[in-house]
Structures are given as C-alpha cells and as structure tokens.
Amino acid sequence: MSKLIFELILSFVAAGVYFLPAIIADRKRAPDLLPLAVMNALLGWSVVGWVVTLYWALHSADGMSHVRRARAPWHPSARAHATVEVIVARSHQRGPGRHS
C-alpha cells in the first residue's frame, strides 16, 4: 500500500515537472499559452524541447511586448518626428565642420 502511494506521489511530481513550463506560462497569464502548452506536451519529453518551452514560458510576456509595440498604429507625424531626430543625431555625431 505504501509503495502505491509513493508511486502516485512520484507520478504527480513528475507530471508537475514535465508541465512546469505550461504552468509558469499560465501563472504569468502569457498570451501565447496554448501553443506553448502544446509544444510542452508534444516535445517536453526531450530535454531540448523542455528547456526551450521553459525559456519561452519565462520570457513570453517580455517577448510579446515588442510585437504589440510593432503592430500598434503609428501616426505619420510620429514617424516624421522620429526621422528628424535620427537626422539631428547623425549631424551631431559628425560634429562641426564635417560636411559630406
């Protein structure tokens, strides 16, 4: 009886470790939870697959912020302002007296 209980506890611990990347992504409310969990379920048995999904889970919220920023609508005047800033910064780098 104690052997059965030990094996059940060990099975739950192993399943928890196996799905740790998906659990972390769920706790962080990652927007890409479903593909991460599917990859974890299908490739988690390999060490490389598990490590990749763990890395993905730990960095998913940070990694998606730049995607949201890139997809955000950008007003044309903001683009013009950014372009002027780049031109001014380059002219300051060249310094006075250098024209080319």
N, C-alpha and C positions, 0 to 999 in steps of 0.2 A: 504494500500500500504506500509506504513512504517513497519507494522507487518511482511509482506512478506520479505522485505529487511532485517529486523532484523533476521528472521529465516534463511534466506540464509547465512548471515554472520556467524551466530551461527553454522550452519551446516558445513561451511568451516573451522571454528576454531576447531570444534570437530573432523573433519576428519584429520586436521593437527596434533592435539594432539594424536589421535589414531595411526597415521602412523609416529609419531615422531621418534621411533627407526629406521625405514627404511630410513627416511630422513637423520638422523645422519649418518647411515652407508653409504649411498650414497655420502654424502658430504666428508666423510673420505676415500672414494674410497676403502671400505672394500672388500677383495677378496671373502668373503662369503656373499655377498649382497643378492643373490637370496634366499637361504634357510632362511636367517634372515627375509626377506620381506614376504615370505610365512608363516613363523611361526607368524609373526606380524599380518598378515591378518587373519589367522585362530584362533589364541589364544589371540590376543590383546584385545578381549572383556573382558577377565578375568583379574583381577588386577595382579595376579601372572604371567600370560603369558606376559602381557605388561611390567612388571618390569623385567622379565627375558630377553626379547628381547631388552629392553633398556640397560641393563647391557652388553649384548652381543654386542650391537652396539657401546657402549662406549669403550669396551675393545677388539674389534675384531682385530684391526691391531696389537696391542701389543701381543695378544694371538697367532696369527699366526706366529710371528717371530720365536718362539721356534720350531714350527713344520717345518718351512723351514730349520732351522738350523739342526734339527734332520734328515731330509731327504737328506741333502746335502751330496755329496760324501766325504768320509773321507779317506785320503791317509793312507796306513798301517804304514808309518813311523811316521805320526802324532799320531796314536794310540800307537805305541811303546814309543814315547816321553812322551805322557800323562801317560802311565803306569809307566815309570821310575820316573816321577815327583811325582806320588802317593806314590811309594815305598820310595823315598827320604823323602817326607813329613812325612810319618809314622815313619821312622827311627829317624827323628829329634824330633818327639813328644815323643818317648820313652826315648830319652836322652842318655847320655853316661853311659856305664857300665851295661845297662839292656839288656840282651840277652835272648830271648825266643820266 
